[in-house]
Amino acid sequence: MPSAFTAEAIACWKAVQVGVEKGWQFQHTPRSTNNLAHILPTETLRRREEIYLEMGVPEYAKDQTRYDGVSEPD
């Protein structure tokens, strides 16, 4: 990926694609609560890793959710 912006754009596109295929409903998320969506591609590019989020998330993403106080819905 040439930039974090490109990685985020592709990640968003893929997320929408998967969501549409699975019939998920999407809702707007305020930018202030969207740190995790920014950290995943940025850290992945910095570490030169390739990740897939189907079976879980990298440890740095878990750290960010703890930092943000975000928890999974019940």
C-alpha positions in Angstrom: 0.0 0.0 0.0 1.4 3.4 -0.9 -0.2 5.2 2.1 -2.3 4.8 5.2 -5.1 6.7 3.4 -5.1 4.1 0.6 -5.1 1.2 3.2 -8.1 2.8 5.0 -10.0 3.4 1.8 -9.5 -0.2 0.7 -10.4 -1.5 4.2 -13.6 0.6 4.2 -14.5 -0.7 0.7 -13.9 -4.3 1.8 -15.9 -3.8 5.0 -18.9 -2.5 3.0 -18.6 -5.3 0.5 -18.6 -7.9 3.2 -21.5 -6.2 5.1 -23.6 -6.0 1.9 -23.0 -9.7 1.2 -24.0 -10.6 4.7 -27.0 -8.3 4.7 -25.7 -6.2 7.6 -27.2 -2.7 8.4 -24.7 0.2 8.6 -25.0 3.2 10.8 -22.9 6.4 11.0 -20.1 6.4 13.6 -18.8 9.8 14.8 -15.1 10.4 13.8 -14.2 10.8 17.5 -15.2 7.1 18.2 -13.5 5.8 15.1 -9.9 5.6 16.4 -9.7 1.8 15.9 -10.6 2.1 12.2 -7.7 4.4 11.8 -5.2 2.4 14.0 -5.7 -0.9 12.2 -4.4 0.2 8.7 -1.9 2.6 10.1 -0.2 0.1 12.4 -0.5 -2.7 9.9 1.4 -0.6 7.3 4.0 0.6 9.8 4.7 -3.1 10.8 4.5 -4.2 7.2 2.0 -6.9 8.1 -0.9 -8.4 6.3 -3.9 -9.2 8.5 -7.4 -10.6 8.2 -9.9 -9.7 10.9 -12.2 -12.8 10.5 -10.7 -14.7 13.4 -9.8 -11.8 15.7 -7.8 -8.6 15.8 -4.1 -7.9 16.4 -3.0 -7.1 20.0 -2.4 -3.5 19.2 -6.1 -3.2 18.2 -7.1 -4.8 21.5 -4.9 -2.3 23.3 -6.7 0.6 21.6 -10.1 -0.7 22.5 -9.0 -0.9 26.1 -7.6 2.6 25.9 -10.7 4.0 24.3 -13.0 2.2 26.8 -14.8 0.6 23.9 -16.4 -2.8 24.5 -18.2 -5.2 22.3 -22.0 -5.0 22.2 -23.9 -7.4 24.4 
